[in-house]
Amino acid sequence: MSAEQRRARLLELVRGKGFATLPELVAQLEVSESTVRRDLDYLEASGTAKRTHGGVFYTGPSPRLDHFELRQSQQWEKKRQIAQAASQLIADGETVLLDGGSTTYELARLLVHRPLQVVTNSLPVANLFTASDTIDLVLIGGYLHGRTGVLVGPYANQMLEQLNVQRAVLSVAGANQEGFYNSNLLLVETEQQMMKSADTVMILADSTKFGHRSLARLCGLAEADTVVSDSRLDARWREHLAGVGAELVIAEETE
């Protein structure tokens, strides 16, 4: 079993129990206590577990959000690379607005221990930060879209109208020459208000999203200040984004 497989199994055990003791995890995984401790350090740094005296608590997304977790597993390596690149563009002390996309969730994992003010409409994203002592968290209210754990609709939009953030970070379901798209009409309306509330807008989109539309258009390509994608984005799209004035950041591949 590889380290990645072992950590995935460890996370599954902790999530299933909600709280697990160290001896329980050692027995289940049939590895040494020191190995489990190292893996728990890794999970805690990612925001999915919180160690305490006597064991470990699960602090990741709600196990009931199955649709969210399915999306999270798709193109995971690209999303992780994009999240890493995006995290390096965010300075300590910033006020950052994160939507409920699966790539922004990967970014949120990397921001858990950073000194930031975070605004989000996502229950899974907010849950990551509840155990952090460095994050000032604001959760947007509204209508809960049950499959994804995202809060949208008129109440969310009204709250966003009263806020100002330095940076909005949004995931998208598609992009073509006409702009960026997402698959939920209420979500797109809320994300459009997020853009109005932000000084700058960062779009996270892996290369598979380009050349495709989704149900509702979010904005034009030129309305994104920064676009972060992966190294497989072809030259045509790189040139097109440069032509509309968007800053393009290409995430480095990791071994």
C-alpha positions as CSV (number, residue, x, y, z in Angstrom):
1,M,0.0,0.0,0.0
2,S,1.4,3.4,-1.0
3,A,1.6,6.3,1.3
4,E,-1.3,8.0,-0.6
5,Q,-3.4,4.9,-0.4
6,R,-2.7,4.5,3.3
7,R,-3.6,8.2,4.0
8,A,-6.8,7.8,2.0
9,R,-7.7,4.7,4.1
10,L,-6.8,6.5,7.3
11,L,-9.0,9.4,6.3
12,E,-11.9,7.0,5.5
13,L,-11.6,5.4,9.0
14,V,-11.5,8.8,10.8
15,R,-14.4,10.1,8.7
16,G,-16.5,7.0,9.3
17,K,-16.0,7.2,13.1
18,G,-16.0,11.0,13.5
19,F,-13.4,10.4,16.3
20,A,-10.8,7.6,16.4
21,T,-8.1,6.7,18.9
22,L,-4.5,6.2,17.8
23,P,-4.5,2.5,18.9
24,E,-7.6,1.9,16.8
25,L,-6.0,3.3,13.7
26,V,-2.8,1.4,14.2
27,A,-4.7,-1.8,14.5
28,Q,-6.9,-1.1,11.5
29,L,-4.0,-0.1,9.2
30,E,-1.5,-2.7,10.6
31,V,1.3,-0.2,10.5
32,S,3.5,1.3,13.2
33,E,2.3,4.1,15.6
34,S,5.0,6.5,14.2
35,T,3.6,5.9,10.6
36,V,0.1,6.7,11.7
37,R,1.3,9.8,13.6
38,R,3.1,11.1,10.4
39,D,0.0,10.4,8.3
40,L,-2.2,12.3,10.9
41,D,0.2,15.2,10.7
42,Y,-0.3,15.2,6.9
43,L,-4.1,15.1,7.3
44,E,-4.1,17.8,9.9
45,A,-2.1,20.1,7.7
46,S,-4.6,19.5,4.9
47,G,-7.5,20.5,7.2
48,T,-9.3,17.1,7.1
49,A,-8.4,16.0,10.6
50,K,-7.7,17.6,14.0
51,R,-5.5,15.8,16.5
52,T,-6.4,16.1,20.2
53,H,-5.5,14.3,23.4
54,G,-6.4,10.6,23.0
55,G,-7.2,10.6,19.3
56,V,-8.2,12.5,16.2
57,F,-11.4,14.2,15.0
58,Y,-12.6,14.4,11.4
59,T,-12.8,18.0,10.2
60,G,-13.3,17.5,6.4
61,P,-16.5,17.9,4.3
62,S,-19.7,16.4,5.5
63,P,-19.8,12.7,4.6
64,R,-23.3,13.3,3.3
65,L,-22.1,15.5,0.4
66,D,-21.5,12.6,-1.9
67,H,-21.9,14.6,-5.1
68,F,-19.3,17.1,-3.9
69,E,-16.9,14.3,-3.1
70,L,-17.4,12.7,-6.5
71,R,-16.5,16.0,-8.2
72,Q,-13.6,16.3,-5.9
73,S,-12.1,13.1,-7.2
74,Q,-12.3,14.1,-10.9
75,Q,-9.1,15.6,-12.4
76,W,-7.7,15.6,-8.8
77,E,-4.0,16.0,-9.7
78,K,-4.7,19.0,-12.0
79,K,-6.8,20.6,-9.3
80,R,-4.1,20.1,-6.7
81,Q,-1.5,21.7,-8.9
82,I,-3.8,24.6,-9.7
83,A,-4.6,25.1,-6.0
84,Q,-0.9,25.1,-5.2
85,A,-0.2,27.8,-7.8
86,A,-3.2,29.9,-6.6
87,S,-2.1,29.7,-3.0
88,Q,1.2,31.3,-3.9
89,L,-0.6,34.3,-5.3
90,I,-2.5,35.0,-2.1
91,A,-0.7,37.1,0.5
92,D,-1.0,36.7,4.3
93,G,-3.5,39.1,5.7
94,E,-5.7,39.2,2.6
95,T,-9.5,39.0,2.6
96,V,-10.3,36.2,0.2
97,L,-13.7,35.0,-1.0
98,L,-13.9,31.4,-2.0
99,D,-16.8,29.8,-3.8
100,G,-17.9,26.2,-3.5
101,G,-16.0,24.6,-6.4
102,S,-14.0,21.5,-6.0
103,T,-10.8,23.3,-7.1
104,T,-11.3,26.1,-4.6
105,Y,-11.8,23.4,-2.0
106,E,-8.3,22.1,-2.8
107,L,-7.1,25.7,-2.4
108,A,-8.8,26.0,0.9
109,R,-6.9,23.0,2.2
110,L,-3.7,24.9,1.6
111,L,-4.9,28.0,3.3
112,V,-6.1,26.5,6.6
113,H,-3.1,27.6,8.7
114,R,-2.5,31.0,6.9
115,P,-3.4,34.3,8.6
116,L,-6.3,35.3,6.4
117,Q,-9.9,36.6,6.4
118,V,-12.0,34.1,4.5
119,V,-15.5,34.7,3.1
120,T,-17.3,31.6,1.6
121,N,-20.7,30.3,0.7
122,S,-19.6,26.7,0.9
123,L,-20.2,24.5,4.0
124,P,-17.4,22.1,3.0
125,V,-14.9,25.0,2.7
126,A,-16.1,26.6,5.9
127,N,-15.8,23.3,7.7
128,L,-12.1,23.2,6.8
129,F,-11.5,26.5,8.7
130,T,-13.5,25.8,11.8
131,A,-10.5,24.3,13.6
132,S,-8.0,27.0,12.4
133,D,-6.8,29.6,14.9
134,T,-5.4,31.9,12.1
135,I,-8.5,32.3,9.9
136,D,-11.2,34.9,10.5
137,L,-14.2,33.2,8.8
138,V,-17.4,34.7,7.4
139,L,-20.0,32.3,6.1
140,I,-22.6,33.5,3.6
141,G,-26.2,32.5,4.3
142,G,-28.9,31.6,1.9
143,Y,-30.6,28.7,0.2
144,L,-28.6,25.5,0.7
145,H,-28.0,23.4,-2.5
146,G,-27.9,20.1,-0.7
147,R,-25.8,18.1,-3.2
148,T,-22.9,20.5,-3.0
149,G,-23.3,22.2,0.3
150,V,-23.2,25.6,-1.3
151,L,-25.4,28.6,-0.2
152,V,-26.9,30.6,-3.0
153,G,-30.0,32.7,-3.9
154,P,-31.3,36.2,-3.0
155,Y,-30.3,36.1,0.7
156,A,-26.7,35.2,-0.2
157,N,-26.6,37.9,-2.8
158,Q,-28.0,40.5,-0.4
159,M,-25.3,39.7,2.1
160,L,-22.6,39.8,-0.5
161,E,-23.8,43.3,-1.5
162,Q,-22.7,44.5,2.0
163,L,-19.2,43.1,1.7
164,N,-15.9,44.0,0.0
165,V,-13.0,41.5,-0.4
166,Q,-9.6,41.9,-2.0
167,R,-9.9,38.8,-4.0
168,A,-12.7,36.5,-5.2
169,V,-11.6,33.0,-6.2
170,L,-14.1,31.0,-8.4
171,S,-14.1,27.6,-10.0
172,V,-15.9,27.1,-13.3
173,A,-17.5,24.2,-15.2
174,G,-16.6,25.4,-18.7
175,A,-14.9,28.1,-20.8
176,N,-15.0,29.1,-24.4
177,Q,-14.3,32.3,-26.4
178,E,-17.5,33.8,-25.0
179,G,-16.5,33.4,-21.4
180,F,-16.7,31.2,-18.3
181,Y,-19.7,29.0,-17.3
182,N,-21.2,27.1,-14.4
183,S,-23.9,24.6,-14.4
184,N,-26.3,26.1,-11.8
185,L,-28.3,29.3,-12.5
186,L,-28.6,30.3,-8.8
187,L,-24.9,29.6,-8.3
188,V,-24.0,31.8,-11.2
189,E,-26.1,34.7,-9.9
190,T,-24.4,34.5,-6.6
191,E,-20.9,34.2,-8.2
192,Q,-21.6,37.3,-10.2
193,Q,-22.4,39.2,-7.0
194,M,-19.1,37.8,-5.6
195,M,-17.3,39.3,-8.5
196,K,-18.9,42.7,-7.8
197,S,-17.9,42.5,-4.2
198,A,-14.2,41.9,-5.1
199,D,-11.3,44.1,-6.0
200,T,-9.8,41.3,-8.2
201,V,-11.2,38.1,-9.6
202,M,-9.2,34.8,-9.9
203,I,-10.6,32.0,-12.0
204,L,-9.4,28.4,-11.3
205,A,-10.0,26.2,-14.4
206,D,-8.2,23.0,-15.4
207,S,-7.4,22.4,-19.0
208,T,-10.3,20.1,-19.6
209,K,-12.8,22.9,-19.0
210,F,-11.6,24.9,-22.0
211,G,-13.6,24.6,-25.2
212,H,-16.8,23.7,-23.4
213,R,-19.9,25.5,-22.3
214,S,-22.2,24.8,-19.4
215,L,-25.7,25.9,-18.6
216,A,-25.2,29.5,-17.5
217,R,-22.6,32.1,-18.5
218,L,-20.7,33.6,-15.6
219,C,-18.7,36.3,-17.2
220,G,-16.5,37.2,-20.2
221,L,-12.9,36.0,-20.3
222,A,-11.7,39.6,-19.9
223,E,-13.6,40.0,-16.6
224,A,-11.1,37.6,-14.9
225,D,-8.0,39.4,-13.6
226,T,-6.2,36.1,-13.2
227,V,-6.7,32.7,-14.6
228,V,-4.9,29.7,-13.1
229,S,-4.8,26.5,-15.1
230,D,-2.5,23.5,-15.6
231,S,0.3,22.8,-18.0
232,R,-1.9,20.9,-20.5
233,L,-3.7,24.1,-21.5
234,D,-3.0,24.4,-25.2
235,A,-1.2,27.3,-26.9
236,R,-4.4,28.6,-28.6
237,W,-6.1,29.2,-25.3
238,R,-3.0,30.7,-23.7
239,E,-2.8,33.2,-26.6
240,H,-6.5,33.9,-26.4
241,L,-6.4,34.7,-22.7
242,A,-3.4,36.9,-23.2
243,G,-5.2,38.7,-25.9
244,V,-8.1,39.6,-23.7
245,G,-5.8,40.9,-21.0
246,A,-6.2,38.2,-18.4
247,E,-3.1,37.2,-16.4
248,L,-2.5,33.5,-17.0
249,V,-0.7,31.5,-14.4
250,I,0.3,27.9,-15.3
251,A,0.6,25.5,-12.5
252,E,3.8,23.4,-12.5
253,E,3.5,19.6,-12.7
254,T,4.5,17.7,-9.6
255,E,6.1,14.3,-9.6
